């Protein structure tokens, strides 16, 4: 019988901006670093934690730029992590007075697959996410559509997400 593990998520600020002078945004150049660890196992026995630490050099990027992502991964469990995944995800929310789903539409814009991690191993991996030339998020005066971009990082073990982090 396969074990299933619920995904774990956390959200922190991250922006892809259109025609904005990033030099005028006071905190846009702040480095983002976040980490996540998860212990997997059943109630009769636990594995060691599997986790990662991710860093990107600043909070704001513009279309056409490349986001350099650095991932440090640790696996102290008894199981092998199959792969690492880093995605740039576009979330689109339509705002209307008519009744409809308020759930945002998610589109994966960029998807990078990285190495797995054997039990007891520590690895570092760097990914480069090329931001396509897409519509800006800060649509001036538009209150009908909200577009947000999020960076998703996952460690995947036997096609099950065991450790996931989402930042926007």
C-alpha angles and dihedrals in degrees: 000000000000120000117231122210123196116236117254119216139181129180127216130166119285128154141197103193133192124214099349126130099240090196088070094054107090100207100029092099094053114121116243119219124169136163138198133189130181133186115215129197144094128278091267096056137007130212123218118267126282115204152143143214117214129191135182122185098240145359102244131059134168130223111280094029126114121237110214108212122193118197126189111192130193128188116187092157127101092245132079120243106228099207147338120239130196119185138179104216126194115212115198121190121186115207117209141150090230116093110261140131112301090200112115120240111243121212122181104224099177127015123188123183119206138183129298124238127233120221111283093015133130120202140172124210133180124208130186116211112197109211108221119227095265136154115291121254098226098068101184113236094356114128097165100074133035119195120190130173122214134188113225123195122188139177108207125200119186091340092306120113104234100170125020135171127187125192129179 
